[in-house]
């Protein structure tokens, strides 16, 4: 191996690895030398290397001690060189750890995990979403992509922060989008609705281009942009404005002694919706029989989908037909 080739390999290694290799080379060198100079005091090469590490680290157990003037000169040289090298190693390791933590908080570190959730956009909605996911499963890996944040304390939020534009491939590669299992894209609340939707659609296009199979759930504010988001590759569209408008409508015209918003929020927090194919035993059966059937499974049947029509809370004698999709509520 030529010197130039060795330098080419050596200086491409991480600093910590280079320091460790240097320490082992220096300590081995002094261990071999002291064994040759004083074979009686250091019976084996390993004894010499052990003494070199103990002396270089300034521990000084005293189990091996040089006795001759030449051996003591070697010990002095070891202390001057090896001790400084070990101290520099510890300082570099500490500085590297601090720098890595700072890079994590600044969103500069690539995520190397897999089967994770990617959240695009940091606002109050996504902050609460992160808390809910963490409460449900603290082991769930979450990667947050945001270009407006310059710093997100790594210790305060259970996310891996990536600073960058989610419509750029370099940012998505940092988030390891290829191995993500699902993506949530929150609308940019700092922009006007149309511009925010265009930004969302660009992110969808970039994500779908990098991963053809990942589930993409996107928030769209304008009705006119829903089809564009679907064409771009979104699996689910979260129509925030429609949802909020419907809640306002219920608050205005609800029956007395009811609280629509709190009711919906409680249902969503404690129950999950399911779309189930109609079981064979319920074909040509009534909605009432379906309710009893699913109550035994600890699920609440409240409607069905037939030919893209949603039928909610139908009359009890309504008859199911083959191909119906049942709508149920079940606990998390």
JOSULGI-V555242 format. One record per helix or strand of 2 or more residues. SS is the DSSP state (alpha for helix, beta for strand). FROM is the first residue (numbers start at 1). TO is the last residue. Records with the same first field share a line. If there is no record, write none. Layout:
SS = FROM-TO / FROM-TO
This chain:
alpha = 3-10 / 15-37 / 45-56 / 69-105 / 124-136 / 169-174 / 177-179 / 193-210 / 223-232 / 240-253 / 260-270 / 280-282 / 287-295
beta = 117-120 / 142-146 / 160-163 / 182-185 / 215-220 / 236-239 / 271-277 / 300-306 / 309-312 / 325-331
